[in-house]
Every structure is written in C-alpha cells, then in structure tokens.
C-alpha cells in the first residue's frame, strides 16, 4: 500500500520546518523510512517478488547516502533523526 497524502503530510509536519518543507533532507529520510517499512512488510508476504526486493534495496541505498550527508553536515541533527526514526547506527 502506498503512502497516503495524510500520512506524508504528517511526516512533513513532524520533521520539516513547516508543512511545505518537503525538500529538507530530514523529511526525505523520514518519508523514505516509511516507504521502506511498508515495502519490507510487502516483501515478507510475497517472497518471490524480486522486483519489489530490488526496489527496497534501492530505497535503502538512497536513505543511507542521505544519512551520510546529514552526518557530515549536521551531526547533532543526525543523532536526533536516528533516534526519532528508530534506526540502528
């Protein structure tokens, strides 16, 4: 199931500076994390969906690159984001 408009808007409101701040790296990482969680559940249910697994790996790589960027530019913000999203690192 895709991310709904209301779900995306709540994530943007929580992690962005305002409700229209969709370009911030923190917001993008939070949105990617939500999509990754949904796709992980899908892949658990449909084990033979190889294109879904490939898409999941692409999203994880994109999120990892964005997390490296935030870690490099804003270490305190990185630590706070990791804690809020419940990511291991």
LINWO-V148119 format. One record per residue. N is the residue number from 1. OMEGA is omega in degrees with one decimal (999 if undefined). D_LAST is the distance of its C-alpha to the last C-alpha in Angstrom with 1 decimal. Layout:
N;OMEGA;D_LAST
N;OMEGA;D_LAST
This chain:
1;-177.1;27.4
2;177.7;26.6
3;-178.5;25.1
4;178.1;28.1
5;-179.1;29.2
6;178.0;28.8
7;178.6;25.3
8;-179.8;24.3
9;179.4;26.4
10;177.5;24.7
11;178.8;21.2
12;179.7;22.8
13;-177.6;24.5
14;-173.1;21.4
15;-178.5;19.2
16;177.3;22.0
17;173.5;24.5
18;-174.2;27.3
19;179.2;28.0
20;-176.1;28.8
21;-178.0;25.7
22;-175.9;24.2
23;-179.1;23.5
24;-177.6;20.8
25;179.6;17.4
26;179.2;15.8
27;-179.6;18.4
28;178.8;18.1
29;179.1;14.3
30;177.7;15.3
31;176.9;18.2
32;179.7;16.5
33;178.4;14.1
34;177.8;17.4
35;179.2;19.1
36;179.3;16.4
37;179.1;16.8
38;-179.0;20.5
39;176.1;20.7
40;177.6;18.7
41;178.1;21.4
42;-177.7;24.1
43;175.3;23.1
44;-178.6;23.1
45;-177.0;26.6
46;-172.6;27.9
47;-177.3;26.8
48;179.5;29.2
49;-175.7;28.1
50;178.3;27.0
51;174.9;27.0
52;177.8;24.7
53;179.2;22.2
54;177.7;22.6
55;177.9;22.1
56;179.3;18.9
57;177.5;17.6
58;179.6;18.9
59;179.5;17.1
60;178.0;13.7
61;178.5;14.5
62;179.0;15.8
63;179.5;12.8
64;178.4;10.6
65;179.7;13.5
66;176.5;13.7
67;176.6;10.2
68;178.3;11.1
69;-179.3;14.3
70;179.0;13.2
71;-178.5;11.1
72;-173.5;14.3
73;-174.1;16.7
74;-173.1;15.4
75;179.6;12.7
76;176.5;13.7
77;177.3;13.8
78;-179.3;10.3
79;179.2;9.0
80;-179.3;11.7
81;178.8;10.9
82;-179.1;7.4
83;-178.5;9.3
84;-177.9;12.3
85;179.0;11.1
86;178.9;9.3
87;176.9;6.4
88;172.8;3.8
89;999;0.0
